[in-house]
Amino acid sequence: MPADPGRAADEGERRMHPAWILAKGIAELKNFLPAFIALGVGLRAWAVPAAFAIVLLELGVLTLRWRTTRYAVAGGSLRLRSGVFNRSERVVPASRISALDTTRGIVQRAFGLVSLEVQTAGGGKEAELRLDALSTEEAERLRAALGHDRAASAAAPAAGAIPDLEAATSDAPSTLDQDAGGVPGPAGTAVRPPVWPDATGEADDASVVYAITGRELVIAALTGPQITLVAVVVVSLFTQFEELLPRGLKDRAGDVVTGADAVTVFVLVVIALLLAAALAVVGTVLAFAEFTVRRDDRRLRVRRGLLTERTGTIPLDRVHGVRIVEGLVRRPLGYATVQVEVAGYRGGSDTMRTLVPLVRRGELPALLARILPELTWPDAELEGPPARARRRYWVVPVLWALVPAAAAVIWLPDAWKVAGILPVLVAAAIGDGRWRGAGWHLGTDTIAVRSQLLARTTLLALPRRAQLVAARSNPFQRRAGLAAFDVVLATKRHGIVRHLDAATADGLQRAVASAATKRPPADVLRDLPLDFAAAPPE
């Protein structure tokens, strides 16, 4: 008699580690803080027993949830059953699993456990399934059962793999720097078989293609956009702290601040800035400490975090491009951040998309060649918009600047009305920077599209992965023979260059769209009945 599939699944079902109760209880404790505060104010003497009873009741509920939550690998799928009263069963076919990511918080570290997050090809920002308390051995067992173990990683590339990767892992010779842990390159020695990390990401023999240094952590903290937010929070805390002071002390502090000289004010400002910088460094260290990127022939493995260690898996066949961000502070210093564009991956925030937190702009081509050699950095300067489009980049900023300029002319005293010209000059400088920063480059296998507002961003993408390519123009642009070129990836990321020559935008659209027919874009450019690279007459 054939075995009952349902019975086989029941026999293979397992529970997570009992430490799940503690980890979940700590995570949900914040939801009870308002209740505990209300108990302390209303019950006073009975507050502690009441809070203790609530904690016991929550632990009892969590224990029931733990006992009724079971998982199993059966019939080629991962099954998760949960629910105390309303039972539910979620099934994820192994063929749809694109990545198995791991996270280790403080509680998991104490018990030697990991949280396993199941990512699917069509998933969104959140993981499809989470198993929050597994031993490292159990996580490895699930990897093997779902086809994501070391042996599977060393096998042939998955269907749909990037052609460059397939060539690198075939019988054709290639180069690999054994000592430095490099990645496949030009013809040379044979590729060393990769070894997957264990569930914690510690014992990993795969190639390390990037590792952040302590100096880079500090620079990333002091030049990142988060320091502005931290400074605002610090100022707000100082303001609120004054309200919490007793009346007499508050009046005394107010007198001190009111009668302070320039040196005192300067010292207070420096203290606030130093505090904001210290908090920014602490936050960056917590988020990006021990940031490393490893690569084998099928996946990138990104590990980061100090208190909460996160190990994410990025399938190479789902990488559609990268985004290089040069912030307002980092750009003059020559630094940039690299974010990865992965279809169907939950990394919706910029932090989750970060592939390289900080890199010198001059080192970017060599770094991308190690991490993602499929995305070739342009070997020439990007082509910018025509000179006749320069003034069009000024229009929007200058129109916005007219509002504060008019206010200055109306409200400022006669001697200060001239200050109304300053917003217009700043806006014109921003517009001119937008024109200088915009550009494009179409290579054999990649397209680079750059734009600039305050930060300068460059989208480097695979043309064959573009979801939408458009050349748009409004009546004013058509009159001037201009158009905007827009390429959209599956991640909804846009790469836009405004006010290009109309013939150039149309040629770019046809060249990128031709990637779907597997024709090299360069061949399409040669076939176009126009001088695609030439600048139009002024």
Residue pairs with C-beta under 8 A, 6 or more apart in sequence:
5 74
5 75
8 74
9 72
9 74
9 75
9 79
10 72
12 72
12 73
12 74
13 70
13 71
13 72
13 79
13 81
14 70
14 71
14 72
14 138
15 66
15 67
15 69
15 70
16 66
16 69
16 71
16 131
16 132
16 133
16 134
17 111
17 113
17 133
17 134
17 135
18 66
18 133
19 107
19 108
19 110
19 111
19 113
19 133
20 66
20 132
20 133
21 59
21 62
21 63
21 66
22 107
23 105
23 107
23 108
23 132
23 133
24 62
24 65
24 132
25 55
25 58
25 59
25 62
26 107
28 58
28 62
32 54
32 55
32 58
35 54
36 47
36 51
36 54
39 46
39 47
39 50
39 51
40 47
43 50
61 84
64 84
65 82
65 84
68 81
68 82
68 83
68 84
68 87
69 80
69 81
69 82
70 80
70 81
70 82
71 78
71 79
71 80
71 81
71 131
72 78
72 79
73 79
73 94
73 142
73 145
73 146
76 93
76 94
76 95
77 91
77 92
77 93
77 94
78 91
78 92
78 94
78 97
78 118
78 129
78 142
78 146
79 89
79 90
79 91
80 89
80 90
80 91
80 129
80 131
81 87
81 88
81 89
82 88
82 90
90 128
90 129
92 118
92 120
92 128
92 129
94 145
94 146
94 147
96 120
96 121
96 122
97 118
97 119
97 120
97 146
97 147
97 148
98 119
98 120
98 121
98 123
98 313
98 315
98 318
98 344
98 345
99 119
99 148
99 299
99 312
99 313
99 314
99 315
99 345
100 116
100 117
100 118
100 119
100 139
100 142
100 143
100 146
100 148
100 313
101 116
101 117
101 119
101 127
101 310
101 311
101 312
101 313
102 114
102 115
102 116
102 117
102 139
102 199
102 200
102 201
102 310
102 311
103 114
103 115
103 117
103 308
103 309
103 310
103 311
104 113
104 114
104 115
104 200
104 308
104 309
104 310
105 115
105 307
105 308
106 307
106 308
107 113
108 114
108 115
108 132
108 133
109 309
111 133
112 135
112 136
113 133
113 134
113 135
113 136
114 134
114 135
114 136
114 139
114 199
114 200
115 130
115 131
115 132
115 133
115 134
116 130
116 131
116 134
116 139
116 142
116 199
117 127
117 129
117 130
118 127
118 128
118 129
118 130
118 131
119 127
119 128
119 313
119 344
119 345
119 346
120 128
120 344
121 318
121 343
121 344
122 344
123 344
123 345
123 346
124 344
124 346
124 348
125 346
125 347
125 348
126 346
127 346
131 142
134 142
134 199
136 198
136 199
136 200
139 198
139 199
140 149
140 198
140 199
143 149
143 196
143 199
144 151
144 152
148 196
149 196
150 195
150 196
153 194
153 196
153 296
153 297
153 298
153 299
154 193
154 194
154 195
154 196
154 296
154 297
156 169
157 165
157 166
157 169
157 297
157 298
157 317
158 298
158 315
158 317
160 317
161 298
161 316
161 317
162 316
162 317
162 319
162 374
162 462
164 373
164 374
164 445
165 297
165 298
165 316
165 317
165 374
168 174
168 184
168 191
168 297
169 184
169 191
169 297
172 187
173 187
173 188
173 189
173 190
174 184
174 185
174 186
174 187
174 188
174 189
174 190
174 191
175 182
175 184
175 185
175 186
175 187
175 188
175 189
176 182
176 183
176 184
176 185
176 188
176 189
176 190
176 191
176 192
176 207
178 189
178 192
181 207
181 208
181 209
182 207
182 209
182 370
183 207
183 209
183 295
183 369
183 370
183 371
183 373
184 191
184 297
184 373
185 369
185 373
191 297
194 205
194 206
194 207
194 296
194 297
195 204
195 205
195 206
195 296
196 204
196 206
196 296
196 301
197 203
197 204
197 206
197 294
197 301
197 311
198 204
200 309
200 311
201 301
201 303
201 309
201 311
204 294
204 301
206 294
206 295
206 296
206 301
207 294
207 295
207 296
208 292
208 293
208 294
209 293
209 294
209 295
209 367
209 370
209 371
210 291
210 292
210 293
210 355
210 356
210 367
210 370
210 371
211 291
211 292
211 293
212 220
212 288
212 290
212 291
212 292
212 357
212 358
216 357
216 358
217 281
217 284
217 285
217 288
217 289
217 357
217 358
218 281
218 284
219 333
219 335
219 358
220 284
220 288
220 337
220 357
220 358
221 227
221 277
221 280
221 281
221 283
221 284
221 285
222 277
222 280
222 281
223 327
223 329
223 330
223 333
223 335
224 280
224 284
224 327
224 329
224 330
225 327
226 280
226 283
226 284
227 276
227 277
227 280
230 276
230 279
230 280
230 283
231 272
231 273
231 276
233 276
233 279
234 272
234 275
234 276
234 279
235 272
238 272
242 250
242 253
242 254
243 250
245 253
256 264
260 268
284 357
285 306
286 305
286 306
286 307
286 308
287 304
287 305
287 351
288 304
288 305
288 354
288 357
289 304
289 305
289 306
290 303
290 304
290 305
290 306
290 309
291 302
291 303
291 304
291 357
292 302
292 303
292 304
293 300
293 301
293 302
293 303
293 355
293 356
293 371
294 300
294 301
294 303
295 301
295 370
295 371
297 316
298 315
298 316
298 317
299 313
299 314
299 315
299 316
300 313
300 314
300 316
300 319
300 340
300 355
300 371
300 372
301 311
301 312
301 313
301 314
302 311
302 312
302 313
302 314
302 355
303 309
303 310
303 311
303 312
304 310
312 347
312 352
314 340
314 342
314 345
315 342
316 372
316 374
318 342
318 343
318 344
318 345
319 340
319 341
319 342
319 372
319 374
319 375
320 341
320 342
320 343
320 461
320 462
320 465
320 489
320 490
320 491
321 340
321 341
321 375
321 446
321 459
321 460
321 461
321 462
321 465
321 489
321 493
322 338
322 339
322 340
322 341
322 355
322 368
322 372
322 375
322 459
322 460
322 461
323 338
323 339
323 340
323 341
323 353
323 457
323 458
323 459
323 460
323 493
324 336
324 337
324 338
324 339
324 364
324 457
324 458
324 460
325 336
325 337
325 338
325 339
325 455
325 456
325 457
326 335
326 336
326 337
326 361
326 455
326 456
326 457
326 458
327 337
327 454
327 455
328 454
328 455
330 336
330 337
330 358
331 455
331 456
334 360
334 361
334 362
335 358
335 359
335 360
335 361
336 358
336 359
336 360
336 361
336 364
337 354
337 356
337 357
337 358
337 359
338 354
338 355
338 356
338 359
338 364
338 367
338 368
339 350
339 353
339 354
339 355
340 347
340 353
340 354
340 355
341 353
341 459
341 461
341 489
341 491
341 493
342 353
342 491
343 465
343 489
343 490
343 491
344 490
346 352
347 353
355 371
356 367
356 371
359 367
364 377
365 377
368 375
368 377
368 460
369 377
374 445
374 462
375 445
375 446
375 460
375 461
375 462
376 443
376 444
376 445
376 446
377 448
377 460
378 441
378 443
378 446
378 448
379 443
380 441
381 439
381 441
382 439
382 440
382 441
382 448
382 450
383 439
383 440
383 441
383 504
383 533
384 435
384 436
384 438
384 439
385 393
385 435
385 438
385 439
385 497
385 498
385 499
385 500
385 501
386 482
386 499
386 500
386 501
386 535
386 536
386 538
387 535
387 538
388 480
388 536
388 538
389 435
389 480
389 482
389 498
389 499
389 500
390 432
390 435
392 480
392 482
392 498
392 499
393 431
393 432
393 434
393 435
393 438
393 498
393 499
394 427
394 428
394 431
394 432
394 435
395 431
396 431
397 427
397 428
397 430
397 431
397 434
398 424
398 427
398 428
398 431
400 427
401 423
401 424
401 426
401 427
402 423
402 424
404 420
404 423
405 420
405 421
405 422
405 423
405 424
406 420
407 420
408 416
408 417
408 419
408 420
408 422
408 423
409 417
409 420
412 419
412 420
430 453
430 454
433 452
434 451
434 452
434 453
436 452
437 450
437 451
437 452
437 456
438 450
438 451
438 452
438 497
438 498
438 499
439 448
439 449
439 450
439 497
440 447
440 448
440 449
440 450
440 485
440 497
440 500
440 508
441 447
441 448
442 448
442 463
442 508
442 511
442 512
442 521
442 522
442 525
443 521
443 522
444 520
444 521
444 522
445 462
445 463
446 460
446 461
446 462
446 463
447 460
447 461
447 462
447 463
447 466
447 487
447 495
447 508
447 512
447 521
448 458
448 459
448 460
449 458
449 459
449 461
449 485
449 487
449 495
449 496
449 497
450 456
450 457
450 458
450 459
450 497
451 457
451 495
451 496
451 497
451 498
459 487
459 489
459 493
459 494
459 495
461 487
461 489
461 495
462 515
463 487
463 511
463 512
463 515
463 521
464 515
464 516
464 518
465 489
465 490
466 487
466 488
466 489
466 512
466 513
466 515
467 488
467 489
467 490
468 486
468 487
468 488
469 486
469 487
469 488
469 508
469 509
469 512
469 513
470 485
470 486
470 487
470 488
470 509
471 483
471 484
471 485
471 486
471 502
471 505
471 506
471 508
471 509
472 483
472 484
472 486
473 482
473 483
473 484
473 502
473 505
477 483
477 484
477 499
477 502
478 502
481 501
481 502
481 503
481 536
482 499
482 500
482 501
482 502
482 505
483 499
483 500
483 501
483 502
483 505
483 506
484 496
484 497
484 498
484 499
484 500
484 505
485 496
485 497
485 500
485 504
485 505
485 508
485 509
486 494
486 495
486 496
487 494
487 495
487 512
488 494
488 495
489 495
497 505
500 508
501 535
501 536
503 530
503 532
503 536
504 532
507 525
507 528
507 530
507 532
510 524
510 528
511 521
511 524
511 525
511 528
512 521
514 521
514 524
515 521
525 532
